[in-house]
Amino acid sequence: MKNQLKISVSLLAMLLPACTADRDLQGIDPVKYYSEHPIENSVEMRDAMHSVRFQADSNSLDDVQVQKLKKAFHSISPMASENVRIQLATDDFSNEARRHHVSAVLRSMGYPKEKFAFEPSSSISRDNVRITVEYATVLTPDCPDWRRSPVTTYSNTSQGNFKCATVVNYGAMVANPRDLVRGSGKVSPDTERSTRVVEQYRSGVTSAASSSAADAASGAAASATGTGSDSGQGDSGSAQ
């Protein structure tokens, strides 16, 4: 009996350190762990490069080259692009028709013209064009991580993978990753229009749109009343 009691006490002593308020069941401090492995999105810049080839004496890319170009940049949102560098062979750089054609293809893919930068390059052979897109991308957190994350902490803190799905989905669907860093649009609300509407309401001033809507509603109501009256008169006449 005493031996069993000693074994039980020993096991309890071994388990207690892992279940204290500042440790999870695996003996990890959740506060420290998630400060080093935060569940949040981050943004980094990357480059994607693809080369296309014109047929000799042609100023237009054939359909195969165009489709390969679109496939190469398919996963990049044009809104996320920082700049588009277009390099041509030195002998082809003065060919305005080819430059215009490449610009048209990229614009049809959604890339804005103001981000294009044409450059001559001696490292590119004639009839070839190298296109490099610098773009921002979202790095989603590495979660859920059930191998390391605590299931429960007994420390009145959130569960290990709390908000993981929300953060990952948000990072995956944002059109411009840079919005996660600096936001977009105005940071303060524009209250000028709403203030003007309230002032007009208090002073009894109505807009042309609201007046037209009110007139239309009145006309519809009058028409409905007139129809009902006519119907009533007809029924009365029939009864007589």
C-alpha positions as a printed NumPy array, in Angstrom:
array([[  0.   ,   0.   ,   0.   ],
       [  2.806,   2.374,   0.91 ],
       [  4.61 ,   1.576,  -2.324],
       [  1.491,   2.325,  -4.341],
       [  1.098,   5.624,  -2.467],
       [  4.715,   6.571,  -3.211],
       [  4.235,   5.801,  -6.903],
       [  1.038,   7.883,  -7.03 ],
       [  2.721,  10.822,  -5.316],
       [  5.692,  10.574,  -7.672],
       [  3.455,  10.553, -10.748],
       [  1.493,  13.507,  -9.4  ],
       [  4.716,  15.428,  -8.806],
       [  5.774,  14.758, -12.4  ],
       [  2.447,  15.893, -13.861],
       [  1.938,  19.039, -11.806],
       [  4.688,  21.148, -13.442],
       [  3.091,  20.64 , -16.857],
       [ -0.352,  21.794, -15.64 ],
       [  0.562,  24.96 , -13.789],
       [ -1.096,  28.245, -14.739],
       [  1.794,  29.412, -16.918],
       [  2.368,  26.132, -18.798],
       [  0.249,  24.041, -21.132],
       [ -0.038,  20.261, -21.032],
       [  3.236,  19.952, -22.906],
       [  5.13 ,  22.184, -20.489],
       [  5.237,  25.124, -22.952],
       [  4.655,  28.722, -21.922],
       [  1.854,  29.771, -24.341],
       [  2.547,  33.484, -23.928],
       [  6.185,  33.076, -24.917],
       [  5.408,  30.561, -27.679],
       [  2.868,  32.777, -29.462],
       [  4.974,  35.881, -29.059],
       [  7.63 ,  34.018, -31.071],
       [  5.075,  32.394, -33.44 ],
       [  2.283,  34.974, -33.844],
       [ -0.86 ,  34.006, -35.72 ],
       [ -0.842,  36.908, -38.158],
       [ -0.262,  37.624, -41.824],
       [  2.903,  39.205, -43.152],
       [  3.694,  40.761, -46.525],
       [  6.839,  40.402, -48.609],
       [  7.919,  41.419, -52.097],
       [  8.732,  38.814, -54.744],
       [  9.685,  38.679, -58.418],
       [  8.116,  36.55 , -61.131],
       [  9.846,  36.298, -64.512],
       [  8.77 ,  34.904, -67.861],
       [ 10.188,  35.162, -71.382],
       [  8.258,  35.224, -74.635],
       [  9.508,  34.98 , -78.194],
       [  8.344,  36.763, -81.332],
       [  8.426,  34.993, -84.645],
       [ 11.061,  36.479, -86.945],
       [  9.762,  39.511, -88.827],
       [  6.55 ,  39.501, -86.764],
       [  5.417,  42.248, -84.406],
       [  2.776,  40.148, -82.665],
       [  3.086,  37.199, -80.317],
       [  1.316,  34.054, -81.432],
       [ -1.491,  32.58 , -79.315],
       [  0.774,  29.966, -77.733],
       [  3.172,  32.606, -76.415],
       [  0.322,  34.743, -75.101],
       [ -1.284,  31.824, -73.275],
       [  2.037,  30.832, -71.708],
       [  2.505,  34.396, -70.489],
       [ -0.959,  34.495, -68.92 ],
       [ -0.402,  31.128, -67.257],
       [  2.954,  32.228, -65.836],
       [  1.388,  35.253, -64.083],
       [ -2.012,  33.725, -63.393],
       [ -1.525,  33.549, -59.608],
       [ -0.455,  37.202, -59.312],
       [ -3.078,  39.862, -58.676],
       [ -2.345,  42.882, -60.921],
       [ -3.311,  45.107, -57.988],
       [ -0.426,  43.579, -56.027],
       [  2.167,  44.472, -58.665],
       [  4.758,  47.101, -57.819],
       [  6.326,  47.426, -61.262],
       [  6.59 ,  45.496, -64.52 ],
       [ 10.036,  45.443, -66.134],
       [ 10.049,  44.594, -69.842],
       [ 13.456,  43.856, -71.325],
       [ 14.088,  43.542, -75.059],
       [ 17.179,  42.69 , -77.023],
       [ 19.265,  45.761, -77.784],
       [ 18.625,  45.343, -81.524],
       [ 14.842,  45.151, -80.921],
       [ 14.496,  47.985, -78.438],
       [ 13.621,  50.545, -81.098],
       [ 10.775,  48.376, -82.434],
       [  7.768,  50.401, -81.273],
       [  5.268,  47.928, -82.723],
       [  6.541,  45.092, -80.538],
       [  6.646,  47.291, -77.46 ],
       [  3.075,  48.396, -78.114],
       [  1.935,  44.787, -78.598],
       [  3.512,  43.58 , -75.338],
       [  1.936,  46.52 , -73.514],
       [ -1.472,  45.663, -74.963],
       [ -1.212,  42.035, -73.851],
       [ -0.203,  43.007, -70.314],
       [ -2.972,  45.599, -70.098],
       [ -5.488,  42.943, -71.148],
       [ -4.263,  40.921, -68.158],
       [ -5.066,  43.832, -65.831],
       [ -1.635,  45.416, -65.364],
       [ -1.694,  49.236, -65.445],
       [  0.408,  50.9  , -68.128],
       [  2.014,  53.368, -65.712],
       [  3.883,  50.497, -64.043],
       [  5.625,  49.397, -67.267],
       [  9.334,  50.049, -67.692],
       [ 11.036,  49.103, -70.965],
       [ 14.75 ,  48.386, -70.91 ],
       [ 17.299,  47.209, -73.508],
       [ 19.408,  44.215, -72.497],
       [ 22.467,  42.785, -74.15 ],
       [ 21.9  ,  39.47 , -72.363],
       [ 18.679,  38.807, -74.284],
       [ 18.827,  37.338, -77.756],
       [ 16.971,  38.893, -80.632],
       [ 13.182,  38.33 , -80.909],
       [ 12.977,  37.523, -77.167],
       [ 11.334,  39.583, -74.439],
       [ 11.852,  39.067, -70.711],
       [  9.034,  40.265, -68.454],
       [  9.592,  40.591, -64.706],
       [  6.752,  41.439, -62.334],
       [  7.632,  42.65 , -58.859],
       [  4.655,  42.059, -56.609],
       [  3.566,  41.845, -52.997],
       [  2.345,  38.565, -51.559],
       [  0.823,  37.515, -48.256],
       [  2.599,  34.992, -46.055],
       [ -0.06 ,  33.321, -43.943],
       [  0.808,  31.923, -40.518],
       [  1.81 ,  28.275, -40.195],
       [ -1.307,  27.118, -38.438],
       [ -3.117,  25.166, -37.201],
       [ -0.12 ,  23.497, -35.645],
       [ -1.499,  20.79 , -33.429],
       [  1.961,  19.288, -32.907],
       [  3.142,  22.248, -30.852],
       [  0.107,  24.349, -30.011],
       [ -1.524,  23.69 , -26.637],
       [ -5.024,  22.254, -26.608],
       [ -5.743,  23.914, -23.31 ],
       [ -3.553,  26.073, -21.086],
       [ -5.335,  26.279, -17.723],
       [ -4.073,  29.873, -17.658],
       [ -7.22 ,  31.767, -18.705],
       [ -5.777,  32.441, -22.178],
       [ -7.099,  31.728, -25.65 ],
       [ -6.801,  28.285, -27.184],
       [ -3.623,  27.672, -29.172],
       [ -5.023,  27.96 , -32.707],
       [ -7.622,  30.594, -31.893],
       [ -8.368,  32.917, -34.905],
       [ -6.126,  30.828, -37.208],
       [ -8.833,  30.183, -39.836],
       [ -9.954,  33.819, -39.896],
       [ -6.431,  35.16 , -40.339],
       [ -5.462,  32.644, -43.028],
       [ -8.677,  33.169, -45.022],
       [ -8.339,  36.943, -44.804],
       [ -4.78 ,  36.782, -46.114],
       [ -5.819,  34.489, -48.954],
       [ -8.624,  36.692, -50.268],
       [ -7.16 ,  40.199, -49.987],
       [ -6.707,  41.667, -53.497],
       [ -3.813,  43.979, -52.645],
       [ -1.532,  42.546, -49.951],
       [ -0.11 ,  46.009, -49.261],
       [ -3.491,  46.959, -47.767],
       [ -2.572,  44.754, -44.799],
       [  0.384,  47.036, -44.15 ],
       [ -0.885,  50.541, -44.861],
       [ -4.601,  50.218, -45.574],
       [ -6.323,  51.992, -48.439],
       [ -8.463,  55.061, -48.94 ],
       [ -9.043,  57.741, -46.337],
       [ -8.336,  56.917, -42.727],
       [-11.053,  59.278, -41.447],
       [-14.747,  59.273, -42.446],
       [-16.103,  61.985, -44.729],
       [-19.035,  63.488, -42.803],
       [-19.621,  66.499, -45.07 ],
       [-22.429,  64.936, -47.136],
       [-24.252,  63.37 , -44.19 ],
       [-24.073,  66.686, -42.313],
       [-25.54 ,  68.526, -45.313],
       [-28.439,  66.063, -45.55 ],
       [-29.303,  66.526, -41.874],
       [-29.159,  70.315, -42.2  ],
       [-31.458,  70.256, -45.248],
       [-33.892,  67.985, -43.425],
       [-34.073,  70.299, -40.423],
       [-34.551,  73.37 , -42.621],
       [-37.279,  71.697, -44.687],
       [-35.295,  71.614, -47.906],
       [-35.834,  68.538, -50.079],
       [-33.763,  67.347, -52.994],
       [-35.1  ,  66.951, -56.52 ],
       [-34.812,  63.185, -56.238],
       [-36.863,  63.016, -53.04 ],
       [-39.469,  65.4  , -54.495],
       [-39.805,  63.247, -57.608],
       [-40.138,  60.13 , -55.475],
       [-42.807,  61.795, -53.333],
       [-44.736,  62.969, -56.419],
       [-44.564,  59.476, -57.91 ],
       [-45.831,  57.938, -54.677],
       [-48.696,  60.459, -54.475],
       [-49.628,  59.805, -58.094],
       [-49.669,  56.069, -57.529],
       [-51.834,  56.44 , -54.442],
       [-54.279,  58.737, -56.25 ],
       [-54.49 ,  56.332, -59.183],
       [-55.22 ,  53.431, -56.88 ],
       [-57.953,  55.429, -55.071],
       [-59.539,  56.496, -58.347],
       [-59.641,  52.954, -59.655],
       [-61.324,  51.744, -56.502],
       [-63.944,  54.535, -56.719],
       [-64.719,  53.757, -60.346],
       [-65.131,  50.091, -59.552],
       [-67.469,  50.92 , -56.709],
       [-69.649,  53.102, -58.929],
       [-69.863,  50.358, -61.561],
       [-70.953,  47.805, -59.029],
       [-73.52 ,  50.192, -57.606],
       [-74.944,  50.867, -61.054],
       [-75.224,  47.169, -61.77 ],
       [-77.052,  46.6  , -58.534],
       [-79.662,  49.183, -59.412]])
